[in-house]
């Protein structure tokens, strides 16, 4: 081991790598490779299984499969002697990437790393593409790992995204149909009702219909029907001793309930960490359709209908259909986690190792619910002929109500700050020092139940 031996390392001992080298080189001290990725591949191909790395910075994400030893902290300009106490080899990668991944190569596979500072970059708060991203330094996946005089450092994680806004309102209701003209039938029937199925014709539970207008008869006008769902009687009165009345507006839909705030721990895998998002809000309800307008009375004779067989009065306009309820607001995304080391059924050994974490990302705010659809306008009442001066026009239908707004989404969970996050057997931590940052706050919701939980701060956390 370079840290124990004062002798110069022979070229035949392994593969040599320097950030000033070239991957086309022969991997000796005089002609080192440039990237750790190439050095590890050559160490595997030649079965030397030893990589000697300069105390320089390597900006790349590296995957190690099977048994290999990486000796860092070497002074390339000073005969490749060990300077690990003063300077370490630094391995980093682009934001959002895991710099060092170690995977199992069988039950006996062991990866040993000495004098390397693995540093996961923090996430830029202004980088929308990495919203909710975690900063994870190392993943050990079903492998034996020995770490000596290493630093595993995670940066600040990203805040979770807010629940995405809706660009449009929910489906609106159609305008009601007009009533029919007087003196055209013995009983003048109204135009057909209008229906809003909210895009789900197979599901009648969210339908809304405008009420039919009242019938026009010779001696009286019929009342308008209420709109559905029948929350209130809103049809207009037919003409009798008094003139008809218009249908009134349908009652608006009820707002949906808010979504729950996120509380789950999240999921851990070789790809990293995925946090718990807030729950979506509940859809608002469909509004009632407008009531049908009252029908007018007709009659035959002077200044009325000229034909007693066609003496029905004008029929009322139908109500407009109610608007659909808005979809529930989308839950806020989880804040990213800051994790020094992820262990997936790995066996870990530490010797003078420091595990550092940054700040967990804040959970995202729950999104606003979709606006309910507008109600359709009521249809106009039927008219009378100009010469029927003593008759009256029928009354208009009422407008449909506005659909209820969707409930707001719940806040996402705040990001964790963890020295070791693991699945499988609990890892031993002797020989390791853990320095933890702060957790991310939970994302805001509509109320206390809608607020996401804050992240977890722990030296070791099971998943």
Secondary structure, DSSP 8 states (H G I E B T S, - for coil): -TTT--S---GGGSEEE-TTS-TTS-SSSSS-BS-HHHHHHHHHHHT--EEEEESSEEES-EEEESSEEEEEEEEGGGTTEE-TTT--EEEE-STTS-SEEEE--STT-EEEEESEEEE-----TT-GGGTT--EEEEEEESSEEEEES-EEE-------------SS-------------TTSSSSB------EE-TT-TT-GGG-EE------B-SS-B------BS-SS-------SSS------------------------EEETTEEE-------------------------BSTTSBS-GGG---------------------------EEEEEEES-EEEEESEEEE-----------------------------TT-TTS-------------------------EEEEEEESS----TTEEEE----------SSGGGS-----EEEEEE-
